[in-house]
Amino acid sequence: MTSTINPAAVEAMAEAGIDIIAQTPKILTPDTVATSDVVITMGCGDNCPNFPGVEYRDWKLDDPAGKGVDAVRPIRDQIRTLVEELIAELLPAHR
């Protein structure tokens, strides 16, 4: 894992009005997973911590590593769509 965010991702997110320049990649810890209702993974498969009672969803996304902003934009947009769908699905259950 790198300690910096892909500059193309920073640029693509800035275009969407989201400033991530000061962010760093975060490691998904077992404690975080154990206390979550839903965990979204992106290709980690058997390497991800697995706990009973936690729902796992694997989002198939292209890896933006080493790609320019033109390649990152569609990934950003796909993530936005997936997050919006997840929110719409989960919010009624938590009301």
C-alpha positions in Angstrom: 0.0 0.0 0.0 1.3 3.4 -0.9 1.3 6.3 1.6 -0.1 8.9 -0.9 -3.2 9.3 -2.9 -2.9 9.0 -6.7 -2.6 12.6 -8.1 -5.1 11.8 -10.8 -7.6 10.8 -8.2 -7.0 14.0 -6.3 -7.7 15.9 -9.6 -10.8 13.9 -10.5 -12.3 14.3 -7.1 -11.6 18.1 -7.1 -13.5 18.3 -10.4 -16.5 16.8 -8.4 -16.0 19.4 -5.6 -14.3 17.0 -3.2 -10.9 17.9 -1.8 -8.9 14.8 -0.9 -5.4 16.3 -1.2 -4.7 16.0 2.5 -6.0 12.4 2.7 -3.9 9.3 2.9 -4.8 5.7 2.2 -6.4 3.9 5.2 -5.9 0.3 6.1 -9.1 -1.7 6.9 -8.4 -3.1 10.4 -10.1 -6.1 11.9 -11.6 -3.9 14.6 -13.2 -1.7 12.0 -14.6 -4.7 10.1 -15.9 -6.4 13.2 -18.0 -3.3 14.2 -19.4 -2.7 10.7 -22.8 -3.7 9.3 -21.6 -3.7 5.6 -18.1 -3.8 4.3 -17.3 -2.9 0.8 -14.2 -4.5 -0.7 -12.5 -4.0 -4.0 -10.8 -7.2 -5.0 -9.1 -8.2 -1.7 -10.9 -11.6 -1.7 -9.5 -14.0 1.0 -7.1 -11.3 2.2 -9.9 -9.3 3.8 -10.8 -9.9 7.5 -14.1 -11.9 7.6 -16.4 -11.8 10.6 -19.8 -13.5 11.1 -22.7 -11.1 10.9 -21.0 -8.6 8.7 -22.3 -8.3 5.1 -19.6 -8.2 2.5 -19.9 -6.7 -1.0 -17.1 -6.8 -3.5 -17.2 -3.9 -6.0 -15.4 -4.8 -9.2 -13.6 -1.6 -10.2 -10.6 -0.8 -12.3 -7.5 0.0 -10.3 -6.6 3.7 -10.8 -3.0 3.2 -9.8 -0.7 4.8 -12.3 -3.5 6.0 -14.5 -4.2 9.5 -15.6 -7.2 11.6 -14.8 -9.0 10.6 -18.0 -8.9 7.0 -16.8 -9.8 7.8 -13.2 -12.9 9.9 -14.0 -15.0 6.8 -15.0 -13.9 5.0 -11.9 -14.9 8.0 -9.8 -18.3 8.1 -11.5 -18.8 4.3 -11.0 -18.0 4.6 -7.3 -20.5 7.5 -7.0 -23.2 5.4 -8.6 -22.5 2.5 -6.3 -22.4 4.6 -3.2 -25.7 6.3 -4.1 -27.3 2.9 -4.7 -26.0 1.6 -1.4 -27.3 4.6 0.5 -30.7 4.3 -1.1 -30.8 0.6 -0.2 -29.6 1.0 3.4 -31.3 4.2 4.5 -34.8 2.8 4.6 -33.6 -0.1 6.8 -32.1 2.3 9.3 -35.1 4.7 9.8 
